[in-house]
Amino acid sequence: MKKILAINSGSSSLKFKLFEMPAEKVLAAGLIERIGFKDGGVTLKYGAGQVYTETRKVSDHRVAVDLLMDLLIEFKIIEDYGEITGIGHRIVAGGEYFKESTIIDDEAEAKIEQLIPLAPLHNPAHLVGIRAFKKKLPQALEVGVFDTAFHQTMPEENFIYSLPYEWYQKYNARRYGAHGTSHRYVAQEAAKLMGKPLADLKLITCHLGAGASLTAIKDGKSFDTSMGFTPLSGVTMATRSGDVDPSLLSYLIEKDPEIADMSEMIDRLNHDASLLGISGVSSDMRDVLAAAPSNHRAQLAVDIFVKNIVKYIGQYIAEMQGVDGIVFTAGIGENSQPVRSLVMKRLAYLGIKEDVVANATFGKNTFVSTPDSKVKVMRIMTDEELVIARDVQALAR
Ligand code: ADP
């Protein structure tokens, strides 16, 4: 039996999940956060629902990895470092180079470094994590699992912007998409639920978390997706703007004395827009829904959120010339019965009928449309860490 760690290394955090494979049993999961700050924190979940938390200074990722391994030994989750045979790292930007999950040898590590301009905040943090684990667990196979890889099958007409083609040739300016690991996984689970081969289905997967993206999946492959060069574009999200006219941005930089330049504008578009910016209430869909009945801006935020999902679904149906199934996943997609219901109501013209009872249940993959609904609508729980562990296991063979 092998133990495989799925790692998501951010600029000041390290999220982890330890699996026993091939049983796919979760042995431990948790988070080391505020790395580099005075008040770092550790959360470790293990056993039958036990949780250990601690506040302590964690000066860098190397220290975080040491701490994680010490805790796994201390809580008897492992007896020896050698038990961990593989580590899978979630990596945001794989550019055109990484079309699938890949063993991180020296060449791959250099490539991830070269791709930093495509994800200036994320790829450097991933590299710090990769290098810290290489030092600590040199015997383990390190694998990169890329958010962009699944979308590498998109046809050129769906990834080239209507911009001078030389910008693509010279500067890699194109649509890369994101959340690929989640879209890939939920599409496979949806095909299982529908009892049909994925390759025979036209699906639209809606990953609606704090970040949100939709993907059109045809012939089992990503055909088009709503995120673009970066995860800032597409539908309405928690705080990221989604699509916006670029001319408006230069106009606003001139008008708003609080925004000095484009980099400050991008920061505002990442942190102050969408649910939070429209509603002025919260970036959390639960708060916005609760405020909506008595707050015009909160109601408007919900309406725009739903409208943009419906808009992209319509676009993808036209592009694929049909759709067999629509999938809701991630924080909002899995948990928000009202959001799923509002989207389905606006899609009634497709012959979609909500199964009100199924849509009100929680906690398992299920159809939320009625059996006679012309297009099947599903709630599928995503599990990016499991995909990472499976990819490590496959490459270890
Ligand atoms: P990410 O991984 O992108 O940070 P998640 O997929 O965990 O995000 O989703 C987080 C979001 O899910 C939160 O912003 C919250 O608004 C939303 N969410 C979680 N539970 C519910 C719920 N019951 N109803 C509506 N929204 C929810």
Boltz pocket constraint, residues with backbone or C-beta under 6 A from the ligand:
constraints:
  - pocket:
      binder: B
      contacts: [[A, 208], [A, 209], [A, 210], [A, 211], [A, 238], [A, 283], [A, 284], [A, 285], [A, 286], [A, 330], [A, 331], [A, 332], [A, 335], [A, 336], [A, 337]]
      max_distance: 6.0
